[in-house]
Each structure stands twice: as C-alpha cells, then as structure tokens.
Amino acid sequence: MSGNLYIVSTPIGNLEDITLRALRTLKEVDAIAAEDTRHSRKLLNHYGITKPMISYWSEKEKVRSEEIIEKLRSGLSVAIISDAGTPGISDPGAVLIKRAIEEGIDVIPIPGPSAAIAALSVSGLSTEEFTFIGFLPPKAAQRQKRLNELALEPRTLIFYEAPHRIFETLKDMEEIFGQRQAALAKEITKMHEEILRGTISEIVDMLETRTIAGEYVIIVEGKSKEAVSIDEALDEIKSLMKRGKGRKEAVKIVAEGYGLSKKELYDRSLVGQ
Ligand code: SAM
C-alpha cells in the first residue's frame, strides 16, 4: 500500500506558528521534502526533528516529484514543506501534488500559516470575496498589463511582492487602480512587523520615509461597485492634481476607476478654474 503525502504548513517568520499536528506529522513521516533543505533544517532542529530530507525546488520539481512518487508507492510517507507558509502557494508543491493524485496516493493537508491569509485578516478590507494573485510579472510593461487586466475585478486583491519592487509596483497600482483603499503588510509575525493602511497613494507617501526591506503582502480593495457622484469624482481629480498629476492623467485615472465618462469629467473639472 502507498504511503501518504502530507502538505505541511510551516511558520512565515515566528517559529511558534506551527501546529501540534504539523510537528507530530514531521516527526512521524519517513522523509521530508523541502524547498531548501538548509533553510528548513533550522526549523526542524529547533523542534528536535531529524529526518532524511529530499531537496525539492522549482527547477527540479519534475524529476524530484518522480523520485518522491516512487518512495510513496513503496509505502513510505513523505511530508512536503516550503521555506515559509503553505507549500504550493507561490511555492513549489503543485507538480508533486498533481502526480500523487494521479497515482491514487492520499494527499493530506496539515494547515497552518500563509502570508496571504494572515495579511488579509488584518487588512481591514473586505474578506467576503477575495482573489489571490501572488507575484506580478517583474518587468514593468507586463506588470502594468496584468494590473490593467485586474482593474475591474470587484473582489479584494492579494499580491506578493519582493522588497526591491514594492515601490514601483505600488506606483503602478496607484496609476491603474486609482484611489482605492489598500494595506501593506510587512514582515508578518517578525520583529519588524508593520501594517500600513490607507489609499494606495497614502501608502506610497508613507513608504517614501521608510526603509524598504523584508517581505511584503499588498492587499487592494476590489473595484467599487457603488456609483460615486460626479462631485466626489471631481474631488478625487483635484486631490490627484495636488499630488502632481496632470489634469488629463488625473481624469483618466478617476474615470477608469469608476467607469465614468472621461470627457464629462474633464469638462466639469475645468469649470470654476
Ligand atoms: N508559501 C508562502 C505562503 O504560504 O505565504 C509564500 C511563499 S512566496 C515564495 C514568498 C512571498 O510571500 C514573499 O515575497 C512575501 O510577498 C510573502 N511573505 C512570506 N512571508 C511573509 C511575511 N512574514 N510577511 C509578509 N509577507 C510574507
């Protein structure tokens, strides 16, 4: 009979964020497949767990999956862990899980932390319906294209982003999503944990005076379904112009954000100037 494949969530910073069941599973399995064995050894050493380890990283996912499937078919049980959080969520895991399901092997979740859900839970934004996007393309043109595709999405949006791109990504979001509420969750569960909340522009302003380092999740309000009045839209145009946007650009952002007529907004924004 085949062994079980356990998908084990591990901490996203604070080593205490691991469930009793996850620890028991890691102690009981025959082998642990890890994204980075050296990184995961620190966690395992902390909890006195010594197990044969299999290196399982993105580029080797296919080959390593077959090796792990062989072990599972021979009756051994295997746990997969990633560097942080839940395997398969912007992390390796999906290839192995799909193969295991094809082979009729039991795939058992051992739930725990994921940065996306932790950030969403403290964002203050709607958690009723949300969409996980993960990492955006690193190149500006592709990133902007993807953001444009998401501009009409009404559900709360969850993004992962690397620290060296956080500022440019937020600037693109400001441009494309306009004046929406957002939250930036930095270093969740770690010493320098910080949650910034406000409009995207306010968060960009807050970042100007901060050191950008560590890990970040960006949560953005979905496109508002409520109609805004022309007066509210004109106020937003004024506020964008105060922050340095040209009239044409400000009108474009607000018109696209609320699905209003660019021409009407532009003409009305000139009245009383
Ligand atoms: N599998 C992980 C999960 O379940 O959250 C995600 C892994 S992904 C490769 C790494 C990204 O997750 C980081 O770039 C960051 O966007 C986010 N992340 C991970 N840990 C975080 C933390 N402690 N605080 C904020 N964001 C974090």
Residues whose N, C-alpha, C, O or C-beta is under 5 A from the ligand:
A	BS01	SAM	I12 G13 A84 G85 T86 P87 I89 S90 D91 P113 S114 A115 A116 Y160 E161 A162 A185 K186 E187 I188 E215 Y216 V217
